[in-house]
Amino acid sequence: MPSHPIDFELQAHYYVTPELREVFAEERRLNRWLQVEAALARAQAELGIIPSEAAGEIADKASLDQLDLERIRQEYQRSRNSLLPLVKVLRQACAGGSGQYVHHGATTQDILDTGQVLELRDALRIIYRDLRRVEEILIALSTSHRNTPMIGRTHGQQALPITFGLKTVTWAAEVRRQLERLKSLYPRVMAGQLGGAVGTMAALGPQGREVAKRTMALLGLGWLVPAWHTSRDNMAETASWFALVAGTLEKIANEVFLLGKTEVGELAEAPPDSLMSSTMPHKRNPVFCQRIAALARQIRPLAASVLEGMAHEHERDPRLLWSEWLAMPQLSMYTGTAAAYMVAVLNGLEVRQEKMMVNLLQHRETVMTEWLLFRLAPALGKAAAQERLHALVRRSGEEARPLRELLAEDQATGPLLTADDLETLAHPERYTGLAFELVDDALAWIAAHRQHDPEVLLP
């Protein structure tokens, strides 16, 4: 039986989606390595370095369904090398002496690094698709709740009125920035590796650079000069992006979690019945939000381990390299799964406008003290007005009297406030500043960038 939650069968897909699990399945990984070996052989045949018949035979046999899986398993039991058992069985499977040209001039890291880039291509395309879906839902929420008033909170306390649309468009803008970062880093990351043992391409011969270019072209990848065997900045950038995305998704999930607490009740995750409490039928647990937070807390330390892997020694340092190879699949799966969960959360999100208004009016005119401060400051001075309001708000709470009454009775503030001013205090939901316009501005900015998005990240 599997021993890691990613690979569980009975409790499948708690921490990885079926789609991402398939991307990183062992057989698919080995087939990618074989795909790289086949591309290398074809490129070398095009340049006359190896016989074209040998390249054809290697390409025909470079698939697990053409190889002896039991022999591969046995070879891995005898060898600690990540690739050689697979190469050995591929060589043995090739007829007519073609096997001698398998892995010609390459080193193990060339194949594994290029395979990792191919994996990242599949994973990043999935995450890109789901983040755009998150953004799409947030755009719709921001549009429909542009004018929906709610209380804004700072330091965990009620502050001033905002609109729910302003909150969600803030989320959407952050998601958009993550998408822009991905579009920027993606072309840098989509470059394979073919440098030979120490990056000199010595075993590849005088045509080594052309071999590398053609090999990567056959795989739909770019090629970097010099080899990046010990330059892991692109992988570190990708890992950092995973951590940034996880931070964005966790922030949104935490907001839904906090605003969904019983005593607040402004939002509610709408999970299927299977995610209700096991013993308390009245409870609707925000399970998806909790899982997003749990995944994010795994992603950050994993990303840190990849960043530490930049400190390679000399021309290869497997201590750090293997740490990166171990972390990147988990980073990809956890980030992609968090994005998929966020799609589910936002698709089923319940927005309770009535409760938002109840909470906004909980302290009524006291949340209008900023407006009052700037209304009274010209006559009293800002410092004096602030001190006076502090005292009146305190009295309002202690005496359980409306602040408006105390303001009208007060010798300093009463003569300065009109009936219209006191009426304004009764409607804090109207004190939202430029919230409507800011939502519109942000939506326009997002739309301007979104129209340049490809449907699928290329190559």
N, C-alpha and C positions, 0 to 999 in steps of 0.2 A: 504494500500500500504506500502511496505517496506520504512524505513526511513534512511537506511545506504547504501552507494554505494556498499558495499559487497553483499547486498541482493536485489539490484535493479533488476527488471525484464525486463523493457523496455530498460534500458541501462546496460544490464548484461555484466559481464566479463571485465569491464574496469580495475578493481583493484583486481580481483581474477579470476583464471582460473576455468572453469566448474569442472575440476577434483578436485581441492582443495576445492572448494565450497562444493562439495559433501562430502568430508572427514569430514568437520565440520558442516554439516547439522544437525539441531536439532534432527530429528528422529534418525539419525545415532548415535549421541552422547548418546541419551537415550538408544538405543539398546546396546551400549557398556557397559553402566552401568548395564543393565540387564544381559549382557554376563558375567560380573564379578560376579554378584550375583549367576548366575547359576554355574559358576566354583567353587565358594565358597561352594555351597551346595553339588556339586558332590565330592569335596575333603573331606568334612566332612562325607559324606555317606561312602566313601571308608575306613574311619577310625572308622566307627561305632558310630560316634557322633550324627548323625541324621539318621532316617530311609531311606533306599535306595529308597523306594517308594516315600517319600517326595522329595528327591533330583530329581528323575525323573520327578515328577509333576512340580517342580519349573523350571527345565530346559525346559520342554515342554511349559510352559506359559511365559518364560522370553524372550518375543519378543513383540514389539508393535503391530504386526498384530494379537496377541492373547489377547490383552488387550483392554479395553474400553477407547478410546482416549478422548472422551468427559468427562468421569469421571476424567481422569488424568488432563485435562485442568481445570476442576472445582476445583480439589484439589490444584493445583498450585495457583489458585486465592485466596484460603483461607490460604495457607501456604507460608512462606518465606524461608523454608528449600529447599536446592537444590535437595535433593534426596527423602525425606520422602513421598511426594505425589506419586511418582512412586512406591516406596516400598509398600505403603498402597494398591494401586490398584493391584499390583502383588499378595500380600497376599490374597486379596479378590478373585482373580481369581483362586487360587489354591484350588483344591477339597480335601475332606477328611482330613481336618485339617492340610494339608501340609504347608499352608501359615504361620503357626507359626514359621517355621524354616527358613523363608526368612531373610537374613541379620543377621544370627545368629552369635553373637559375634563380628561383625564388627562395624566400625563407618563410618559416612558419608564420611569423608575425605579419608578413605581407598579406597572407591569405586571411588570417583571423581579423586583422584590422579592416581589410576590405569587406569581409563578411559582416563586420559590425556596422559599417557604413550602410550596407544594403539593408540590414535590419532596421537601422535608424530611419532610413528612407520610408520604409513601410509604416513604422510606428509614428513618425512625425506627420505623415499624411493623415493618419487616423486622428491624431490629437488636433491637428489643424482643422479638420472637418468638424470635430465636436466643439472646439472653441468657437468657431464661427456660428455654430448652432446656439451655443450659450449666448453669444453676442446678439444673435437674431431675436431670441426670446426676451433678452433685456431691453432691446430696442422697442419691442412691442409693449413691454411693461412700462417703460419710460414714457411712451407716447400716450398710453391709456391712463396713466396716473400722473401725468404732467401737473395737474391741478389738485391732486389729492393731498389735503393737509395732514400733517402728523407732527409730533413733537420731535425736535432734534435733541440729541443727547451728547454731552461732553463730560468727561470724567465719570461716566456712568450715571449722570444726573440729568434731569430735564433742563434744557437750555433755552432754545428759541424754536419757533415753528419753522418747518421746512415742508417740502412736498415729498411724497414717496417716489415720485418720478425723478426728483433730483438725486435721491439715494441710489436708485437703480441705474440712472445714467452715469453716475460716478463709477459704479461697478462696470458698466459697459465700456466706459472709456479706458479703464484699466485693462480689461480683456483685449480691447483694440490695441493697446500698446504692446501687450504680449504677442499679439499676432504680427505686429510690425517688426518686433524683435526677431520673431521666427523667420519672417520673410527675409530679413537681413542676414541672419546667421546660416540659414539653410544652404545657400550656394557654397559657402566656405566649408561646410561639413561634408558636402556630397563630393568628396574626393577620395579615391582609393589609394592604396599603398603598394608600391613595388620598388623596393630599393636594394634587395639582396641582404646579405648577412649583416653588413655594417653601413648600409646606405650608399655604397660606392657603385653598385650595379655591376661589379666586376664579373660575376658569373653569368650575367646576361649578355656580356660582350659589347662590342662597339655600337650595336644598334639598340642598346638597352633603353634609351630614352624613348625611341619610337615604339619599342615593345610595350613599354608602360602606357604610353598614350593610347595605342590601339587596344590594349587589354581593357583599359578603363572605358574607352568609347564603346566597346562591345557590351559592357555592363551598364552603360548609361551614366557613367560617373566622370568626374574630372580627375586631374592628376596634379599633385603639388611638387614643386622643386624647392629645396631638396626633400628627401624622404622625411616623414614626420614620425619615425620610430620613437624618438624621445621628445618630440615636440607635441605635447598633448593639449595645447591651448584650445584647439577647436572642440575636442571632447569635453574639456573643462567648461567651455562656453555653453555647450549644449546641456551639460549637467546643471550649470547655474541657471539656465533658462527653465529647466524642469523645476528647480527650486522656486524660481520666481512665479511660475504658473501655479505651483502648489500653494504659494502664499496668497495669491489672488483668490483661488478657489476656496481656501480655508477661511479667508476673511469673509467672503460671501456666505459660506456655510455657517460660520459663527454668528453672523448677523441674523440669519434666518432662525438659528437655534435660540439666540437671545430674545428676539422679538416674538418667538413662539412660546416662551415660558408662560405658564398658566396665568401669572399675575400681570403679564403684559398683553399677550393674546392678540397681537396685531398681525402676525403671519402664522401660517401653519404649513409644514411639510405634509403632503398628502400621500403617504406610502400605501401600498396595497395592504389588504387585510392581514396578509401573512407577517407583516412587520408591526402589528399591534402588540401591546403588552401581553405576555403569556398568562398573567394572572389577574390583571386589572383591566376589564373591558372598556373602561372609560378613557384609557390613555391611548394617545397616538404619538408614539415615540419618533423623534426625528432621526431615524436610523441612518438615512443616506448622508445627512449633514455630519453625523458623528463619524461615519466611515471616511468621509472626505478629510475631516480633521485628523483622524488616525493615520491615513495615508500620507498626509502632508508632513506629519511628524516623523515618518520613516524617510521621506524624500530628502529632507534637509541634511541629515547626517550622511546619507549616501552621496549626495552632491559634494559634500565636504571631502569625502574620501577621494573623489575624482580630482578635485582641486589639489589635494595633497599629492596626487599622482603626477603633477607637472614637474616635480623635483627629481626627474630621472637622472641616474648616473651614467656617464659615458654614452655608449651607442645602443645600449639596451639594458633595461632594469626590470626583470620580470616581477620583482616584489611589488612594484607600483603598477606595472602593466596588468598583472592578473587581478589586482584589486579593482582597477577600472573595468576590466572585462566582466567581473562579477557584479559590479554596481550598475552598469548601464542598462542591462535588461530589466532589472528591478525598477530603476528610475523611469524607464519608458512605460512599463506596465502600470506602475502605481499612479503616475501622472495621467496617463490615458484613462485609467479607471476612474480617477477622481473627476476628470472632465465629463465622462459618461454619466457618473452619478449626478453631477451638477445639472446636466440636461434634464435628468429625471426630476430633480428637486424643483427646478424652475418651471418645467412643464406642468407640474401639479400644484404649484404654489397657490395657497389661498391667501388673498389679501383682504383683511377684515377692516374695511374703511370705517365702519361704525365704531369699532374699538379704538382705532387710531384717533378718532375725534373725541371719544370719551377720555382717553389718556391726555390728549392735547388740552382739554378743558379741566383736567384734574385740579390744577392750581390756578385756573382761570387767569385773572389779570396779572398775577405775579410773574408769569412768563413774558410779560410785556415791559419789564423794568428797563430793558435796553432802550425801547422807544421812549419811555418816560424820561430816562436820563437825558437823552438828546433833546427832548421837548423842554425840559426844565433848565438845562445847562446855560442857555443864553442869558437867563435872568438871574439864576442863582450861582452860576459858575459850576463847572463840572464836578470838582471835588466836593463842594458843598451839597450839590444835588445828589451825588452818590451817597454821601453820608446820611442825608435826610431819608432817601429811599431805603437804605439798609434798616434804619430805625422803624420806618413805617411797615416794611415787609415783616420785620420781626414782631411788631405789635399785632399785625394781621393774623399771624399764626398763633400767637399767645392768647389773643382775645377772640379768635374764631370769627372775626369780622371781615367783610369784604374790603379789599385794599382801596377800592373806589371811595367808600365812605370815609376812610381815614384821610385819603388825599383831599377830598372836598372839605373836610373839617379843619385840616391842618392850616395854620396861619401862613406858612411859607408857600405851600403848594396850591392851596385852595384858590387864591385869586388868579393863579396863572393858568388854571385848567378850565376849559369851556365844557359845556354840556356835550358837544361833539367829541371832545377829547375823552371824556368819561365813557361815552358810547364806544369809542374805538377800543378802549380797554376790555370791553365785553366780547370782543371778537378777535382773539389772538390768531385764529385761523387765517385772517386776512394779512397778517404781518409776515409775509414770506419773502420780502425783498424782491430780488430779481430772479427768484427760483424758476418761474415759467420761462423767462428768456434764456437762462443758463441751460435749461434742459434743451431748448431749441438749438442753441449754439452747439452744445455737445453732440446732439443727434446729427446736425449738419456736418460737423467735423468727422464723426464716425462714418457717415455715408460717403463723404468725399474720399476717404481711404478705402472703404469697403468696395467701392466700384472698381478699384484696381486689383482686387484679389483674384488670383486664379482659382478656378474650381478645385484643382488638384495641384499640390506643390510639384514643380518640375525642376530638375529631371526626375 
